[in-house]
């Protein structure tokens, strides 16, 4: 021990033993932190592996009509995909009803010489004549679009069985033998469920032709409305609480409630959105007060804007808390320097506090928007459609979203729906990473400026 009276600092053997003990303790904590990191990485890699493993793989396909017979029918050689558009249209005209043809034309024209509206009178009204008028046309389907129609309406491929990517690579010989034995008329092919057609096709009860276009557009609309509502309100509330609000009992109560609201289950916000935006404000959320609801349209408030405002309430406490932390981290000396030069309080906040706090505010907003993009429960309560083929064209339209689409597909018994659900998960992850990357770039740009 030390010779100084009252000193308790160890020396000699006691100091050496104490040092070894502290080093062992430090190594133990370092190892525990490393184990925590490894568990998190393994969990993420397992998730990605499972999704990718289900999104690709071999499938056994059986066609209702063989493509080779269709090629021979029009007197051509080669593959069906190489036929010119005129031959593909001829195949469609000979094998689908007039009603189906009219509906397909209303969606997008594929006949080369005419355009059928809902009625001939409607055509005459729009074009000024009951006969075909030059220039009065709709965008025609290209050869690839007509080929896709031929596949969907005539060839009608049916998936008999699917295999995962891992099995398709390691056990291909066994799968080929099984396919020959169990499905002698089927064709074994490698399938990527995530492809260009999947991204641009609407939802369908047939997993072969189902896509996520409607769900992607719905998610983008919801995220845009959520951000426009929650970001300015959340940042404004944080600035007031940090810069203007005094230390009173009322303000402490407000702060406590904001902290508590950040941990409220999301379905509670869904019930709140149902009561306020869907029912109490039905005229506003349906667009009726603006005269935007057409006859026979959606007028019950279960629209994009109701979903966006509900998710805005969900992430509002998160944005407020993170923005408060960012504003609080700005050194007080900047505020004092600004006011010492004659700036008002607001001028100081606008010119010094907010620019320095903006990187932290954007970080909190990134986390909040990531949560909003993946939420399902509030959208189910508010009234998201589980099956819809119409793209949302405004804030007062019916909608679905990618999480809802994924949930709906995973509940279906067919294996193919699980494959397209995994592909939709990849689309959702890419959207999430893209939005986050854009926000990170914006945050870093403001950080460099400050």
C-alpha positions, 0 to 999 in steps of 0.5 A: 500500500502507499505510504501516504496516509489515507491513500487506498490505491493498491500497490505491488501484488495487489495492483497487479491482481487488480489490473489483471481482473480489470483486463479480464473484465474488459475482454469479457465485455468485448467478447459479449459485444462481439457475440451480440454483433454476430447474432445480429449479422447471422439473423440478417443473413438468415433472413436474406438467405430465406427470401432469396432462396424462395425468390428463385429456383426450378419450377415444373410448368404445364401449359394448357396450349403448347406454344409450338402448336400456336406457332404452327397455326400461323404458319411460322417457324421458331418460337412463340416469343419471336412471332410478329405482333400481327400474328400474336393479335390474330391468335388472340382474336381467334381464341378470346371472346368479344367482351374480353377483347373490348376489356383488354382494349380499354386497358390498352389497345392491341388491335392494329386497326381499331380502338373500342371504347366502352360503347360506340357512342363513347367513341363517337363522342371522343373522336367525332365519328363512329368510324376509325379516325386518324389520330384518335388512338390510345397507346398500343401494346408493343410486341412484348405486351401482346405476347404476354397476353397470349401467354396469359390467355391462351398458353395458360402455364400452370405451376405444378411444383416449385423448388428453392434456389438451394435445392435447385443448385445442389439437387438438380439431378434428383429434381429432374428425375422427380419431375420426369416421374411425377409430371411427365407432361411438364417442362422443368425451367429455372424461374426468377420470380422477381423480374420486370414483368413482376414489377409492372403487372397489377395484382392477379389471383393467378400467381403466374401473372401477379405483380406488385405495380399497384402495391408499389404505387400505393406505398409511394403515395402513402410515404409521400403523404406521411412525410409531408404531414409528419416532418414539418409538424414534428420538427416544429414541435421539437423546436418549440419544446426545446427553444421556446417552452419553459420548464412548467408542469404542463410542458413536462406533462406534454413531454412525458406523453410524447415519450409514451406515445413513441411506444404505443402499439401501431394498431392503436394508431390504426384504430385512431385513424379509423375513428378520425380520418375514415369516419369523423372526417369521411367527407375530407378523406374521401374527397367529397368536400372537394367534389373529387368523388365520382359516381360509384367511386370510393366515398367511405374515407378508406383512401390513401390520404387516410392511411398517410395521415394515420402513419404520420401520427404513428411516426410523429412522436419518433420524429419529435424526440429525435429532432429534440435530441438533435436541437439539444446537441447544438452548442449553446455558444452558437445561440449566444453568439448569434444573439450577441450580434443582434439576431432575434431568437428566431433568426438565431434558430433559423440561421444557426440552430436548425442548419447544425441540427438538420443532419440529426433530424434527418437521421431520425426521420430516416428511421421513422420513415423506415418504420412507416414503410413496413407497417401493416396493422394500421393499414389493415384497420384503416381499410387497405384493400387486400386485392385491387388491380386499379392503380392509385391516381391521387390521395383520394383513391383506394389503395393497397401497399407492399406489406399488405400485399405480402401478408395477403400472399403468405396466407394463400395455400399455394406454394407459388404465392410464397414465391412471389411473396418472397419476391415482393419482400425483395422489392420492399427491401430495395425500396427501403434501402433506396429511400434511406440512401437518398435521405443519407445523401441529403443528410451528409450534404447538409453535414458538410455545409455546416 
